């Protein structure tokens, strides 16, 4: 999904100490103008957007408030379809 929205496969960011998953996503939104693709009008991550931190869904590692540390990897996925 990120690649489709931005034309980039991967982005490396330098972050301030204590940055959260939300901070990373908001920074990406600012650079690529994709806020409305990831967040709803209330600032919540859209329910069909899945973000993994080091391979684990952020819901299991602290959500948007989860701290991001040196070497962490975030993956952004669109909704899955099928049946």
Backbone as a chain_set.jsonl record, in Angstrom:
{"seq": "XXXXXXXXXXXXXXXXXXXXXXXXXXXXXXXXXXXXXXXXXXXXXXXXXXXXXXXXXXXXXXXXXXXXXXXXXXXXXXXXXXX", "coords": {"N": [[0.829, -1.193, 0.0], [1.859, 1.282, 0.866], [3.827, 1.662, -1.044], [2.263, 1.959, -3.346], [0.953, 4.369, -2.772], [2.995, 6.227, -2.52], [5.06, 5.738, -4.276], [7.385, 4.706, -3.379], [9.307, 1.968, -2.207], [10.532, 1.539, 0.176], [11.386, 3.446, 3.037], [13.718, 5.223, 4.925], [13.969, 6.677, 8.067], [15.232, 9.231, 10.198], [14.739, 9.598, 13.565], [13.5, 11.381, 16.452], [14.469, 10.646, 19.828], [12.259, 8.6, 21.658], [10.172, 8.655, 19.877], [7.009, 7.704, 18.508], [4.919, 5.145, 16.976], [2.764, 6.518, 15.869], [3.969, 9.055, 15.506], [5.824, 8.458, 13.484], [4.102, 7.651, 11.381], [2.611, 10.024, 11.016], [4.633, 11.739, 10.231], [5.387, 10.581, 7.789], [2.98, 10.993, 6.471], [2.986, 13.764, 6.279], [5.161, 14.205, 4.56], [4.429, 12.814, 2.235], [1.795, 13.498, 1.762], [-0.464, 11.916, 2.524], [-2.277, 11.719, 4.59], [-5.109, 11.49, 4.782], [-5.441, 8.992, 3.724], [-4.552, 7.216, 5.617], [-5.511, 7.997, 8.164], [-8.553, 8.73, 9.973], [-11.124, 11.32, 10.231], [-11.046, 11.937, 12.919], [-8.492, 11.527, 13.693], [-7.759, 8.935, 14.137], [-6.285, 5.812, 13.289], [-7.323, 4.422, 10.287], [-9.631, 1.752, 10.279], [-9.19, -0.333, 8.499], [-6.56, -0.253, 7.826], [-3.499, -1.77, 8.312], [-0.783, -1.953, 10.456], [2.416, -3.094, 11.0], [4.896, -3.64, 13.408], [8.097, -4.543, 13.379], [7.206, -7.006, 12.419], [5.009, -7.637, 14.009], [1.624, -6.986, 14.693], [0.62, -3.684, 15.406], [-1.368, -3.427, 17.332], [-0.769, -5.268, 19.266], [1.525, -4.43, 20.452], [1.394, -2.011, 21.719], [-0.003, -0.207, 20.168], [-0.654, 2.859, 18.387], [0.823, 4.4, 20.081], [3.099, 2.988, 20.623], [6.549, 2.835, 21.168], [9.192, 3.639, 18.923], [12.231, 2.308, 18.084], [15.782, 2.455, 17.367], [16.501, 0.751, 14.426], [14.052, -0.529, 14.271], [11.35, -1.735, 12.275], [8.677, -0.696, 10.32], [5.717, -1.762, 8.761], [3.24, -1.093, 6.397], [0.018, -2.009, 5.573], [-2.63, -2.584, 3.243], [-6.216, -3.224, 3.34], [-7.113, -6.672, 3.447], [-8.468, -8.718, 0.914], [-10.818, -11.071, -0.32], [-12.076, -14.41, -0.419]], "CA": [[0.0, 0.0, 0.0], [2.731, 2.456, 0.946], [4.471, 1.799, -2.357], [1.269, 2.475, -4.28], [0.618, 5.751, -2.437], [4.141, 7.127, -2.52], [6.048, 5.391, -5.288], [8.578, 4.234, -2.675], [9.188, 0.642, -1.596], [11.061, 1.605, 1.531], [11.864, 4.761, 3.452], [14.447, 5.217, 6.189], [13.81, 7.961, 8.744], [15.924, 9.514, 11.456], [13.689, 10.037, 14.479], [13.864, 11.819, 17.787], [14.278, 9.644, 20.875], [10.909, 8.58, 22.204], [9.156, 8.732, 18.826], [6.024, 6.625, 18.513], [4.408, 4.726, 15.673], [1.975, 7.654, 15.364], [4.905, 10.08, 15.038], [6.367, 8.008, 12.203], [3.047, 7.715, 10.363], [2.288, 11.423, 10.746], [5.743, 12.308, 9.463], [5.221, 10.08, 6.42], [1.813, 11.682, 5.905], [3.402, 15.116, 5.939], [6.072, 14.168, 3.414], [3.794, 12.272, 1.04], [0.426, 13.984, 1.607], [-1.359, 10.755, 2.537], [-2.96, 11.643, 5.884], [-6.479, 11.005, 4.623], [-5.392, 7.573, 3.353], [-4.251, 6.414, 6.8], [-6.234, 8.413, 9.358], [-9.905, 9.269, 9.782], [-11.291, 12.728, 10.608], [-10.773, 12.07, 14.35], [-7.085, 11.257, 13.948], [-7.551, 7.52, 14.417], [-5.896, 5.012, 12.143], [-8.49, 3.799, 9.675], [-9.692, 0.373, 10.769], [-8.74, -1.301, 7.503], [-5.115, -0.119, 7.652], [-2.76, -2.616, 9.248], [0.612, -1.547, 10.609], [3.207, -4.041, 11.76], [6.188, -3.182, 13.916], [8.971, -5.714, 13.457], [6.441, -8.21, 12.117], [3.868, -7.817, 14.914], [0.604, -5.944, 14.542], [0.816, -2.695, 16.479], [-2.361, -3.63, 18.393], [-0.196, -6.147, 20.281], [2.78, -3.872, 20.975], [1.187, -0.664, 22.241], [-0.783, 0.624, 19.255], [0.003, 4.038, 17.816], [1.72, 4.961, 21.099], [4.286, 2.145, 20.761], [7.806, 3.535, 20.887], [9.992, 3.148, 17.816], [13.637, 2.391, 18.454], [16.738, 2.282, 16.288], [16.446, -0.546, 13.773], [12.686, -1.024, 14.119], [10.802, -1.677, 10.927], [7.221, -0.618, 10.247], [5.133, -2.138, 7.475], [1.859, -0.592, 6.271], [-0.711, -2.881, 4.657], [-4.03, -2.272, 2.952], [-7.111, -4.306, 3.743], [-7.039, -7.919, 2.667], [-9.736, -9.082, 0.314], [-10.867, -12.447, -0.794], [-13.172, -15.15, 0.179]], "C": [[0.872, 1.256, 0.0], [3.37, 2.712, -0.409], [3.51, 2.395, -3.366], [0.971, 3.952, -4.037], [1.771, 6.717, -2.654], [5.132, 6.899, -3.656], [7.346, 4.885, -4.685], [8.315, 2.843, -2.109], [9.559, 0.699, -0.12], [11.57, 3.013, 1.805], [12.575, 4.592, 4.79], [14.349, 6.615, 6.785], [14.733, 8.052, 9.95], [14.886, 10.158, 12.363], [14.272, 10.551, 15.78], [13.674, 10.665, 18.762], [12.859, 9.744, 21.409], [9.816, 8.678, 21.158], [8.268, 7.491, 18.866], [5.668, 6.227, 17.082], [3.589, 5.865, 15.063], [2.885, 8.74, 14.801], [5.461, 9.716, 13.661], [5.316, 8.153, 11.106], [2.693, 9.152, 10.016], [3.402, 12.104, 9.958], [5.669, 11.859, 8.006], [4.06, 10.773, 5.725], [2.184, 13.095, 5.473], [4.274, 15.17, 4.699], [5.335, 13.789, 2.137], [2.346, 12.707, 0.836], [-0.614, 12.883, 1.614], [-2.159, 10.632, 3.842], [-4.356, 11.037, 5.753], [-6.538, 9.545, 4.183], [-5.2, 6.682, 4.578], [-5.132, 6.717, 8.003], [-7.629, 8.915, 9.016], [-9.956, 10.712, 10.282], [-10.986, 12.982, 12.083], [-9.311, 11.789, 14.704], [-6.784, 9.819, 14.32], [-7.127, 6.814, 13.138], [-7.139, 4.343, 11.579], [-8.463, 2.303, 9.976], [-9.196, -0.654, 9.764], [-7.249, -1.19, 7.191], [-4.425, -0.95, 8.731], [-1.303, -2.189, 9.253], [1.296, -2.59, 11.489], [4.514, -3.389, 12.174], [7.029, -4.43, 14.136], [8.19, -7.017, 13.315], [5.255, -8.478, 13.014], [2.907, -6.663, 14.734], [0.722, -4.981, 15.712], [-0.216, -2.833, 17.6], [-1.806, -4.474, 19.536], [1.087, -5.613, 20.89], [2.623, -2.435, 21.449], [0.442, 0.277, 21.323], [0.024, 1.781, 18.694], [0.986, 4.68, 18.791], [2.996, 4.147, 21.273], [5.531, 2.929, 20.356], [8.549, 2.844, 19.75], [11.446, 3.378, 18.171], [14.518, 2.137, 17.238], [16.659, 0.857, 15.736], [15.059, -1.13, 13.628], [12.217, -0.848, 12.683], [9.284, -1.66, 11.012], [6.784, -0.999, 8.838], [3.678, -1.709, 7.481], [1.166, -1.419, 5.194], [-2.137, -2.406, 4.452], [-4.913, -3.412, 3.452], [-6.907, -5.517, 2.849], [-8.425, -8.229, 2.12], [-9.673, -10.519, -0.145], [-12.019, -13.172, -0.156], [-13.084, -16.608, -0.051]], "O": [[0.641, 2.179, -0.78], [3.442, 3.854, -0.862], [3.9, 3.25, -4.161], [0.759, 4.705, -4.987], [1.553, 7.894, -2.941], [5.948, 7.769, -3.959], [8.314, 4.659, -5.411], [7.231, 2.572, -1.593], [8.979, 0.003, 0.714], [12.11, 3.68, 0.923], [12.084, 3.897, 5.678], [14.609, 7.611, 6.109], [14.98, 7.058, 10.633], [14.236, 11.133, 11.988], [15.391, 10.205, 16.16], [12.82, 9.805, 18.551], [12.326, 10.839, 21.589], [8.64, 8.774, 21.51], [8.707, 6.393, 19.207], [6.06, 6.883, 16.117], [3.709, 6.144, 13.871], [2.606, 9.289, 13.735], [5.555, 10.569, 12.778], [5.591, 8.702, 10.039], [2.495, 9.471, 8.844], [3.133, 12.954, 9.109], [5.864, 12.663, 7.095], [4.138, 11.101, 4.541], [1.745, 13.566, 4.423], [4.142, 16.08, 3.88], [5.58, 14.368, 1.079], [1.726, 12.328, -0.158], [-1.545, 12.901, 0.808], [-2.661, 9.553, 4.158], [-4.734, 10.166, 6.537], [-7.598, 8.925, 4.267], [-5.631, 5.529, 4.582], [-5.467, 5.819, 8.775], [-7.868, 9.45, 7.933], [-8.94, 11.258, 10.709], [-10.698, 14.116, 12.465], [-8.938, 11.809, 15.877], [-5.68, 9.509, 14.768], [-7.558, 7.176, 12.043], [-7.923, 3.759, 12.327], [-7.409, 1.669, 9.935], [-8.814, -1.756, 10.159], [-6.73, -1.955, 6.378], [-4.74, -0.835, 9.916], [-0.668, -2.075, 8.204], [0.818, -2.921, 12.574], [5.152, -2.682, 11.394], [6.709, -5.269, 14.979], [8.472, -8.002, 13.997], [4.548, -9.464, 12.804], [3.316, -5.507, 14.635], [0.899, -5.394, 16.858], [0.043, -2.392, 18.72], [-2.313, -4.407, 20.656], [1.681, -6.261, 21.752], [3.613, -1.713, 21.57], [0.266, 1.449, 21.656], [1.242, 1.688, 18.547], [1.879, 5.419, 18.377], [3.894, 4.57, 22.0], [5.549, 3.6, 19.324], [8.534, 1.619, 19.635], [11.849, 4.489, 18.514], [14.047, 1.661, 16.205], [16.741, -0.116, 16.486], [14.887, -2.131, 12.933], [12.638, 0.07, 11.979], [8.677, -2.494, 11.684], [7.407, -0.605, 7.852], [2.963, -1.935, 8.457], [1.643, -1.523, 4.064], [-2.771, -1.889, 5.372], [-4.418, -4.434, 3.927], [-6.578, -5.403, 1.668], [-9.431, -8.021, 2.798], [-8.599, -11.092, -0.33], [-12.831, -12.587, 0.562], [-13.95, -17.358, 0.401]]}, "num_chains": 1, "name": "protein.A"}
